[in-house]
Amino acid sequence: MPAQILREIIPLTQSDCFTIFSRVKKNFDFPLHSHDEFELNFIMSAKNAKRIIGDHMSGITDLELVLVGPNLQHGWFTDKCKSGEIKEITIQFHRDLFDDKLLRRNQLSFIKSMFERSSRGILFSRETTQSIMPRLIELNQKHGFDSVLELMSILHDLSISRNMKTLSDASFTNTENFSYNSRRIERVMEHINQNFDKTVSLAEVAKLALMTEVAFSRFFKSRTGQTFIDMLNEIRLGHASRMLIETTNNITEIAYKCGFNNMSNFNRIFKKRKSCTPKEFRDTYAQSGVRTFI
């Protein structure tokens, strides 16, 4: 039974720039879902609850702030959280709050980059969350144009913050609009995405980029922040994660279809990246409120 993610119809209208909800709750009770809008979610006092963003799942601390891009499945679940008073502030805003032409201006380059990364989900550092928290709390008291200006200012400050962490794997989510500002890198990434189920060597991608292997390795790491092998494994894991969720194929079959020719290697890389085995990953998704259909 392949899984289907609940599509949420949020109360944000076309007449509003954004909507904000401030809640105090005892638990998380909404299933895994997605929607067309951006979502900035601040959560306090929910230590040991579980967060799922795309194919990333993790326990959370007592304070966190996450930006979720459009159509990225996400959800928070009570799991092992013992808190009786979870505080949550959720801000949802339209994809076109910032026009595409506006985002191409130099002064908005950091926001543009952050929005691109949010297609995989962004977890902001504790320091950033603590500094932004009072403004998120006060945003609910602002109205009209002042509230829109403050939201834009908050988004700008988040976009230039340090130590933000991208959550979901690249190939799990739609990252077609993501730019590495390099035709060579984008050519290589297209090749990897088209051939992840086959053997892809450093020599062939270096040749594709018209560089030596040593020079390409340095160049690739400087532009993507990862080694070629790490990126290749991430893309393969993204496809494997989606198959674990959306198909009934057995785990061995999925591993081989995603370019892993050794099961022990697949299990080791999967667990290192996601802190759980492929079976545990599939089971967790099945328990997270995903709607399934025969």
Disulfide bonds with the S-S distance in Angstrom:
none
